[in-house]
Amino acid sequence: MTRKELQQILDSRSVPYPTREISLIETHISWVLLADTHVYKFKKPLKFSFLDFSTPEKRGVACQQEVTLNRRLAPGMYLGVLPVRSQEGQLHIDGPAGVVVDHVVLMRRMDESRQMDLLMESGEVGTPEVEQIAVVLAAFHRRAPKVPGGTSFEELLEEFTDIASVIPFVTEHIGGQEASLLEEVNQWVPGFLEEVRERVQERDRQGYVIDGHGDLHCRNIFLLDPPVIFDCIEFNADLRSLDMLNEIAFLCMDLERYGRPDLARDFTGRYLAENPIMGAETDQKLFLFYKMYRANVRIKVSCIHLMERSSPEAEREKERDLIRQYLGLFEGYYMQLKAWKS
């Protein structure tokens, strides 16, 4: 599937369910068509170190994997995989005849006004909502498959210190002081991870490392009854294999980015009541480290977005502000860990 072919489907509205409107959203690895009642998600023909969507066959497998994995937390949203057919030069999603040239994930369109990131911005999220998420997530984690060997000192160190790849960009577009902070933390973190290495390995042996969601932030949650948690990482099992503390740290970090540490505490308290996975003091240090790690990842992802996109200056400044927010959280977690360690 090419961008030109996608435009043909968009212009002709060659989708299986009638729709008055249809629009396109583009992400780094996907094209998403939003129709009145359904959503059609295409994999871009890409190949990176962490994913391979380079052939129609591989994209078909990835589409089925996305549906299977996301049905764990969003069963009513992910409806299945449909073929894209070509007949006499015209493409149709799930057409009656023609050669299958690609595949697409079919989803039910949810009420976007209930997307959690929007509700956080408007101040409409409170303790009941985050506690409900905690109950759903704790149950999911309890039944999730264990992944022995899924978290190691070496992997954590490599993934964390990869922030060095965007330090030149941060220096030029955010500031030298912020870049120096990233360099300082990269020098500090090997010693910290060496200190907690034994506990990381022990938690792995105790079954705390699971096949989880992998991308748990507010934008991937619809606050319905019950909450719908969607868009897990389907394309790389390694990125989805993580300590449960790492998983919940992502959402806590995101809640704190919105200026709601109280909701992060409420979420964590209810989650731990349902699934007590934090015991020793070292676990509390690890949880704080995982929040710093998640801020680290979001800094890197946001920098890469800015490097790769040609967007209006107003949008670029908004992205830079977001990076500054993550940097503020990152520094705060770092200072807490340094004080704790000493």
LINLINPE-V450669 format. One record per backbone hydrogen bond with DSSP energy under -1.0 kcal/mol. NH is the residue of the N-H (numbers start at 1). CO is the residue of the C=O. E is the energy in kcal/mol with one decimal. If there is no record, write none. Layout:
((NH:CO:E) (NH:CO:E))
This chain:
((6:2:-2.4) (7:3:-2.0) (8:4:-1.5) (9:5:-1.7) (10:6:-2.5) (11:7:-3.1) (12:8:-2.2) (13:9:-1.2) (14:9:-1.4) (15:13:-2.2) (23:34:-1.8) (25:32:-2.7) (27:30:-2.6) (31:42:-1.9) (32:25:-2.8) (33:40:-3.1) (34:23:-2.9) (35:38:-2.5) (39:107:-2.7) (40:33:-2.4) (41:105:-2.4) (42:31:-3.3) (44:29:-2.4) (46:44:-2.2) (48:51:-2.8) (53:46:-3.2) (59:55:-2.3) (60:56:-2.2) (61:57:-2.0) (62:58:-2.3) (63:59:-2.3) (64:60:-2.1) (65:61:-2.3) (66:62:-2.4) (67:63:-2.1) (68:64:-2.6) (69:65:-2.6) (70:66:-2.3) (71:67:-1.6) (72:69:-1.3) (74:70:-2.4) (77:74:-1.3) (78:74:-1.6) (79:106:-2.0) (80:106:-1.4) (82:104:-2.8) (84:102:-2.8) (85:92:-2.9) (86:99:-2.3) (87:90:-2.6) (90:87:-1.7) (92:85:-2.4) (93:14:-2.5) (94:83:-3.5) (99:86:-2.1) (101:84:-3.2) (102:84:-1.2) (104:82:-2.2) (105:41:-2.5) (106:80:-3.0) (107:39:-2.7) (108:77:-2.7) (109:37:-2.3) (112:110:-1.1) (114:111:-2.3) (115:112:-1.8) (116:221:-3.0) (119:115:-1.8) (120:116:-2.5) (121:117:-1.8) (122:118:-1.5) (123:120:-1.2) (124:119:-2.9) (130:126:-1.8) (131:127:-2.4) (132:128:-1.7) (133:129:-1.9) (134:130:-2.2) (135:131:-2.0) (136:132:-2.0) (137:133:-2.9) (138:134:-2.6) (139:135:-1.9) (140:136:-2.0) (141:137:-2.7) (142:138:-2.2) (143:139:-1.4) (147:209:-2.7) (150:147:-1.9) (156:152:-2.4) (157:153:-2.4) (158:154:-2.5) (159:155:-2.8) (160:156:-2.3) (161:157:-2.7) (163:160:-1.6) (164:161:-1.9) (165:162:-2.2) (166:163:-1.8) (170:166:-2.5) (171:167:-2.7) (172:168:-1.8) (173:169:-2.9) (174:170:-2.4) (175:170:-3.0) (179:175:-1.9) (180:176:-2.4) (181:177:-1.7) (182:178:-1.9) (183:179:-2.1) (184:180:-2.6) (185:181:-2.6) (186:182:-2.2) (187:183:-1.5) (188:184:-1.6) (189:185:-2.8) (192:188:-1.3) (193:189:-2.7) (194:190:-2.0) (195:191:-1.7) (196:192:-1.6) (200:196:-2.4) (201:197:-2.3) (202:198:-2.2) (203:199:-2.8) (204:200:-1.6) (205:201:-2.1) (206:202:-2.0) (207:204:-1.4) (208:203:-2.3) (210:242:-2.4) (211:145:-2.1) (212:210:-1.1) (212:240:-2.6) (217:215:-1.3) (220:217:-1.8) (221:218:-1.5) (222:228:-2.8) (223:114:-3.0) (224:222:-1.9) (228:222:-2.5) (229:73:-1.0) (230:220:-2.2) (233:213:-2.3) (242:210:-2.0) (244:208:-2.2) (247:243:-1.8) (248:244:-2.3) (249:245:-1.8) (250:246:-1.2) (252:248:-2.2) (253:249:-2.8) (254:250:-2.1) (255:251:-2.6) (256:252:-2.3) (257:253:-1.8) (258:254:-1.3) (259:256:-1.7) (260:255:-2.1) (264:260:-1.6) (265:261:-2.2) (266:262:-2.3) (267:263:-2.8) (268:264:-2.5) (269:265:-2.8) (270:266:-2.1) (271:267:-2.7) (272:268:-2.8) (273:269:-1.4) (274:270:-1.7) (275:271:-2.8) (277:275:-1.4) (283:280:-1.0) (284:280:-1.1) (285:281:-1.8) (286:282:-2.5) (287:283:-2.4) (288:284:-1.9) (289:285:-2.6) (290:286:-3.0) (291:287:-1.7) (292:288:-1.9) (293:289:-2.9) (294:290:-2.4) (295:291:-2.1) (296:292:-2.4) (297:293:-2.3) (298:294:-2.1) (299:295:-2.3) (300:296:-2.2) (301:297:-2.8) (302:298:-2.4) (303:299:-2.2) (304:300:-2.4) (305:301:-2.3) (306:302:-2.0) (307:303:-2.2) (308:304:-2.1) (309:305:-1.9) (316:312:-2.1) (317:313:-2.5) (318:314:-1.6) (319:315:-2.0) (320:316:-2.2) (321:317:-2.2) (322:318:-1.7) (323:319:-2.1) (324:320:-2.2) (325:321:-1.9) (326:322:-2.3) (327:323:-2.6) (328:324:-2.1) (329:325:-2.0) (330:326:-2.9) (331:327:-2.6) (332:328:-2.0) (333:329:-2.7) (334:330:-2.1) (335:331:-2.6) (336:332:-2.0) (337:333:-2.5) (338:334:-2.7) (339:335:-2.2) (340:336:-2.3) (341:337:-2.9) (342:338:-1.9))
